[in-house]
Amino acid sequence: MIGAPHTIASDAKGNIWVFHRKEPAILEFDPSGKLLKSFGTGFVQAHGMTIDREGNVWVTDAQGKNGKGQQVFKCSPDGKLLLTLGKAGVSGSGPDTFNGPSAVVVAPNGDIFVSDGHINTRIMKFSKDGTFIKTWGTKGSGPGQFDLPHALAFDSQGRLFVGDRSNSRIQIFDQDGMFLAEWHQFGRPSGIFIDRNDTLYVT
């Protein structure tokens, strides 16, 4: 039985991945809905998920408790832990800590982007090996500011779309954090998906 599902993603094979708030937390289904595998335990608050070009599964644990949570994990499609960002159970605003990481997305070159959004209201960028590169964003409603950045997606041009939920808008940046545009025709954008034709879907 599926618990409260927080994020759904698809891989290159057309399989559907679900990150939900019950254990095991990561589920893979084929297109017909048959459960193929499940893995992942010990999450405090299952939140964001993405599948990279190599089929690896990235998830965020958005709360901390009892020495767990406040981290981003990269797993192989079979559930092997490959990379961890953040410190287990530690909340912070430094280059190696999170406070409410809500989403993660991976650029074609392997750079990692995390919306550290529930408390810190910032976007963080890491290299593919997890080395911190930069961060941008402060709390507010101006260009490049955020109020609960909650979802991330790339279009075919490599632009980063950020669901700035409590500001009721999507902001668009280049991969160095330069503000490009903002769109206001949304309620509270909590999830974003951009398909291969650059059609944007927003929840």
MARLOVEX-351228 format. One record per residue (C-alpha): x, y, z; residue in three letters. Coordinates in pm, 1 decimal, m for minus. Example, Ala and Ser with C-alpha at 12.3 -4.5 7.8 and 13.67 -1.06 7.14 Angstrom:
residues 2
<X 1230.0 Y m450.0 Z 780.0 rest ALA>
<X 1367.0 Y m106.0 Z 714.0 rest SER>
end
This chain:
residues 203
<X 0.0 Y 0.0 Z 0.0 rest MET>
<X 131.0 Y 344.4 Z m94.9 rest ILE>
<X 160.8 Y 608.0 Z 175.6 rest GLY>
<X 138.0 Y 980.9 Z 107.8 rest ALA>
<X 315.1 Y 1011.2 Z m230.6 rest PRO>
<X 517.4 Y 1330.0 Z m255.3 rest HIS>
<X 696.9 Y 1307.7 Z m589.9 rest THR>
<X 655.3 Y 1101.0 Z m906.4 rest ILE>
<X 914.3 Y 1076.6 Z m1185.9 rest ALA>
<X 972.6 Y 867.0 Z m1496.7 rest SER>
<X 1292.9 Y 718.0 Z m1634.8 rest ASP>
<X 1419.8 Y 661.8 Z m1988.5 rest ALA>
<X 1251.9 Y 319.3 Z m2001.2 rest LYS>
<X 912.3 Y 468.7 Z m1923.8 rest GLY>
<X 900.1 Y 323.9 Z m1574.9 rest ASN>
<X 735.6 Y 528.3 Z m1301.7 rest ILE>
<X 911.1 Y 608.7 Z m974.5 rest TRP>
<X 726.5 Y 716.4 Z m660.2 rest VAL>
<X 877.2 Y 872.8 Z m347.5 rest PHE>
<X 622.2 Y 835.6 Z m69.6 rest HIS>
<X 598.4 Y 871.0 Z 306.1 rest ARG>
<X 595.9 Y 506.3 Z 399.7 rest LYS>
<X 872.2 Y 246.7 Z 397.4 rest GLU>
<X 1024.0 Y 135.8 Z 175.3 rest PRO>
<X 999.2 Y 491.4 Z 45.8 rest ALA>
<X 1117.1 Y 454.9 Z m316.9 rest ILE>
<X 901.4 Y 248.2 Z m551.0 rest LEU>
<X 951.0 Y 159.8 Z m919.3 rest GLU>
<X 656.8 Y 53.4 Z m1137.9 rest PHE>
<X 641.1 Y m50.5 Z m1500.6 rest ASP>
<X 401.5 Y 142.6 Z m1730.5 rest PRO>
<X 122.7 Y m104.8 Z m1654.3 rest SER>
<X 148.7 Y m34.5 Z m1282.5 rest GLY>
<X 331.7 Y m352.4 Z m1179.4 rest LYS>
<X 567.4 Y m296.9 Z m887.0 rest LEU>
<X 922.0 Y m378.7 Z m996.9 rest LEU>
<X 1124.6 Y m288.9 Z m689.4 rest LYS>
<X 1124.7 Y m90.8 Z m367.6 rest SER>
<X 1399.8 Y 37.6 Z m141.6 rest PHE>
<X 1488.2 Y 319.5 Z 97.9 rest GLY>
<X 1426.7 Y 338.3 Z 471.0 rest THR>
<X 1496.6 Y 582.0 Z 749.7 rest GLY>
<X 1368.9 Y 901.2 Z 588.6 rest PHE>
<X 1228.2 Y 1166.1 Z 820.5 rest VAL>
<X 1021.1 Y 1343.1 Z 552.4 rest GLN>
<X 1033.2 Y 1209.5 Z 197.6 rest ALA>
<X 1009.4 Y 1510.4 Z m32.7 rest HIS>
<X 1176.4 Y 1572.7 Z m371.0 rest GLY>
<X 1292.7 Y 1321.8 Z m631.4 rest MET>
<X 1443.3 Y 1319.8 Z m980.3 rest THR>
<X 1590.4 Y 1059.6 Z m1214.8 rest ILE>
<X 1911.7 Y 1161.3 Z m1391.2 rest ASP>
<X 2022.2 Y 1068.1 Z m1743.7 rest ARG>
<X 2201.9 Y 759.6 Z m1617.3 rest GLU>
<X 1891.2 Y 635.8 Z m1438.9 rest GLY>
<X 2014.5 Y 719.2 Z m1090.3 rest ASN>
<X 1752.6 Y 816.5 Z m833.1 rest VAL>
<X 1797.9 Y 1139.2 Z m635.7 rest TRP>
<X 1580.8 Y 1218.2 Z m332.8 rest VAL>
<X 1562.8 Y 1481.9 Z m60.2 rest THR>
<X 1483.9 Y 1425.4 Z 306.1 rest ASP>
<X 1333.4 Y 1757.7 Z 411.2 rest ALA>
<X 1331.1 Y 1739.7 Z 790.3 rest GLN>
<X 1571.8 Y 1636.8 Z 1065.6 rest GLY>
<X 1509.1 Y 1415.4 Z 1366.2 rest LYS>
<X 1712.7 Y 1180.6 Z 1584.8 rest ASN>
<X 2029.8 Y 1218.9 Z 1379.9 rest GLY>
<X 1860.1 Y 1164.3 Z 1044.0 rest LYS>
<X 1727.5 Y 1383.8 Z 762.8 rest GLY>
<X 1819.6 Y 1722.1 Z 610.7 rest GLN>
<X 2007.1 Y 1546.1 Z 330.8 rest GLN>
<X 2007.5 Y 1469.6 Z m41.4 rest VAL>
<X 2081.0 Y 1114.9 Z m158.3 rest PHE>
<X 2187.0 Y 970.0 Z m493.1 rest LYS>
<X 2110.3 Y 600.6 Z m541.6 rest CYS>
<X 2163.9 Y 362.1 Z m827.4 rest SER>
<X 1848.6 Y 220.9 Z m991.8 rest PRO>
<X 1899.0 Y m85.9 Z m771.7 rest ASP>
<X 1910.7 Y 114.8 Z m452.7 rest GLY>
<X 2285.6 Y 134.4 Z m387.1 rest LYS>
<X 2378.8 Y 460.9 Z m214.9 rest LEU>
<X 2621.8 Y 651.5 Z m438.9 rest LEU>
<X 2641.4 Y 1004.2 Z m294.1 rest LEU>
<X 2513.9 Y 1198.7 Z 5.7 rest THR>
<X 2489.2 Y 1576.4 Z 45.2 rest LEU>
<X 2434.3 Y 1748.1 Z 378.4 rest GLY>
<X 2492.7 Y 1629.9 Z 735.0 rest LYS>
<X 2257.7 Y 1373.6 Z 885.4 rest ALA>
<X 2010.4 Y 1540.4 Z 1117.1 rest GLY>
<X 2190.3 Y 1875.3 Z 1108.2 rest VAL>
<X 2000.5 Y 2191.1 Z 1006.9 rest SER>
<X 2205.7 Y 2484.0 Z 882.3 rest GLY>
<X 2263.7 Y 2747.8 Z 617.8 rest SER>
<X 2626.8 Y 2675.0 Z 533.8 rest GLY>
<X 2770.1 Y 2520.1 Z 215.8 rest PRO>
<X 2742.6 Y 2166.9 Z 355.2 rest ASP>
<X 2408.7 Y 2181.0 Z 538.3 rest THR>
<X 2041.5 Y 2213.6 Z 445.5 rest PHE>
<X 1728.1 Y 2324.7 Z 624.8 rest ASN>
<X 1427.7 Y 2186.4 Z 444.0 rest GLY>
<X 1563.9 Y 2067.7 Z 105.4 rest PRO>
<X 1255.1 Y 2042.5 Z m111.8 rest SER>
<X 1379.6 Y 1938.9 Z m456.8 rest ALA>
<X 1685.4 Y 1826.5 Z m653.0 rest VAL>
<X 1764.1 Y 1823.8 Z m1024.6 rest VAL>
<X 2075.3 Y 1726.2 Z m1222.0 rest VAL>
<X 2208.7 Y 1916.1 Z m1523.7 rest ALA>
<X 2332.4 Y 1731.0 Z m1834.4 rest PRO>
<X 2695.1 Y 1788.8 Z m1726.7 rest ASN>
<X 2623.1 Y 1633.6 Z m1387.2 rest GLY>
<X 2601.8 Y 1952.7 Z m1180.1 rest ASP>
<X 2352.2 Y 1917.9 Z m896.2 rest ILE>
<X 2095.4 Y 2183.5 Z m801.4 rest PHE>
<X 1902.4 Y 2171.8 Z m474.4 rest VAL>
<X 1617.7 Y 2398.4 Z m367.9 rest SER>
<X 1690.5 Y 2439.8 Z 2.2 rest ASP>
<X 1355.0 Y 2596.9 Z 33.6 rest GLY>
<X 1143.3 Y 2533.3 Z 339.5 rest HIS>
<X 1357.0 Y 2741.3 Z 575.2 rest ILE>
<X 1664.7 Y 2871.0 Z 391.1 rest ASN>
<X 1493.4 Y 3000.1 Z 71.6 rest THR>
<X 1793.8 Y 2945.9 Z m153.8 rest ARG>
<X 1917.9 Y 2743.8 Z m449.4 rest ILE>
<X 2243.3 Y 2551.0 Z m404.1 rest MET>
<X 2472.6 Y 2425.4 Z m680.2 rest LYS>
<X 2720.4 Y 2138.6 Z m647.9 rest PHE>
<X 2954.9 Y 1964.4 Z m891.3 rest SER>
<X 2878.2 Y 1606.0 Z m989.4 rest LYS>
<X 3105.0 Y 1476.0 Z m712.3 rest ASP>
<X 2917.4 Y 1679.2 Z m450.5 rest GLY>
<X 3161.4 Y 1970.3 Z m418.3 rest THR>
<X 2982.0 Y 2293.5 Z m327.7 rest PHE>
<X 2997.4 Y 2555.4 Z m605.6 rest ILE>
<X 2763.2 Y 2837.4 Z m512.8 rest LYS>
<X 2430.2 Y 2944.2 Z m370.6 rest THR>
<X 2185.4 Y 3221.3 Z m452.1 rest TRP>
<X 1861.4 Y 3364.4 Z m321.8 rest GLY>
<X 1732.6 Y 3539.5 Z m12.0 rest THR>
<X 1381.9 Y 3566.7 Z 127.1 rest LYS>
<X 1167.3 Y 3820.5 Z m55.3 rest GLY>
<X 958.6 Y 3877.1 Z m365.9 rest SER>
<X 1205.5 Y 4054.4 Z m592.9 rest GLY>
<X 1384.4 Y 3895.3 Z m890.4 rest PRO>
<X 1613.5 Y 3622.5 Z m761.0 rest GLY>
<X 1451.8 Y 3620.3 Z m417.8 rest GLN>
<X 1229.6 Y 3337.2 Z m296.2 rest PHE>
<X 951.5 Y 3248.6 Z m60.6 rest ASP>
<X 958.2 Y 2869.3 Z m39.8 rest LEU>
<X 1131.0 Y 2754.6 Z m360.4 rest PRO>
<X 967.0 Y 2415.3 Z m392.4 rest HIS>
<X 1031.8 Y 2259.1 Z m735.3 rest ALA>
<X 1306.3 Y 2250.9 Z m999.6 rest LEU>
<X 1325.5 Y 2154.7 Z m1367.5 rest ALA>
<X 1545.8 Y 2215.2 Z m1672.7 rest PHE>
<X 1425.5 Y 2293.0 Z m2023.6 rest ASP>
<X 1609.8 Y 2190.3 Z m2341.0 rest SER>
<X 1812.8 Y 2513.3 Z m2331.7 rest GLN>
<X 1947.4 Y 2426.4 Z m1988.3 rest GLY>
<X 1750.3 Y 2701.0 Z m1814.2 rest ARG>
<X 1656.5 Y 2628.6 Z m1453.2 rest LEU>
<X 1288.6 Y 2672.1 Z m1366.8 rest PHE>
<X 1215.2 Y 2726.7 Z m997.8 rest VAL>
<X 867.4 Y 2692.0 Z m851.3 rest GLY>
<X 865.2 Y 2987.3 Z m608.7 rest ASP>
<X 558.1 Y 2858.7 Z m431.8 rest ARG>
<X 461.2 Y 3120.2 Z m175.9 rest SER>
<X 536.8 Y 3398.7 Z m425.3 rest ASN>
<X 292.0 Y 3233.4 Z m668.8 rest SER>
<X 535.9 Y 3238.1 Z m958.3 rest ARG>
<X 800.6 Y 3049.7 Z m1152.1 rest ILE>
<X 1142.4 Y 3209.2 Z m1181.8 rest GLN>
<X 1385.9 Y 3116.8 Z m1459.1 rest ILE>
<X 1765.0 Y 3129.0 Z m1423.2 rest PHE>
<X 2074.2 Y 3025.7 Z m1610.4 rest ASP>
<X 2292.4 Y 2766.8 Z m1440.8 rest GLN>
<X 2507.5 Y 3034.4 Z m1277.0 rest ASP>
<X 2205.7 Y 3181.8 Z m1100.7 rest GLY>
<X 2148.9 Y 3477.8 Z m1332.5 rest MET>
<X 1783.9 Y 3580.7 Z m1328.2 rest PHE>
<X 1620.4 Y 3555.9 Z m1672.4 rest LEU>
<X 1244.1 Y 3584.3 Z m1627.7 rest ALA>
<X 948.1 Y 3528.2 Z m1397.4 rest GLU>
<X 599.6 Y 3398.3 Z m1478.7 rest TRP>
<X 299.9 Y 3476.4 Z m1260.3 rest HIS>
<X 15.1 Y 3277.5 Z m1418.4 rest GLN>
<X 11.7 Y 3018.0 Z m1141.3 rest PHE>
<X m140.3 Y 2965.0 Z m799.9 rest GLY>
<X 118.1 Y 2802.6 Z m572.2 rest ARG>
<X 355.7 Y 2606.7 Z m802.6 rest PRO>
<X 459.4 Y 2302.4 Z m602.0 rest SER>
<X 576.5 Y 2067.7 Z m879.1 rest GLY>
<X 723.4 Y 2123.8 Z m1226.2 rest ILE>
<X 786.0 Y 1891.0 Z m1518.4 rest PHE>
<X 919.1 Y 1989.5 Z m1862.6 rest ILE>
<X 894.8 Y 1728.4 Z m2138.4 rest ASP>
<X 1125.3 Y 1673.6 Z m2436.9 rest ARG>
<X 916.6 Y 1919.6 Z m2641.7 rest ASN>
<X 959.2 Y 2187.4 Z m2375.2 rest ASP>
<X 597.5 Y 2166.1 Z m2267.4 rest THR>
<X 576.3 Y 2285.2 Z m1908.5 rest LEU>
<X 351.2 Y 2108.1 Z m1658.0 rest TYR>
<X 291.0 Y 2271.0 Z m1319.2 rest VAL>
<X 101.4 Y 2144.9 Z m1016.3 rest THR>
end
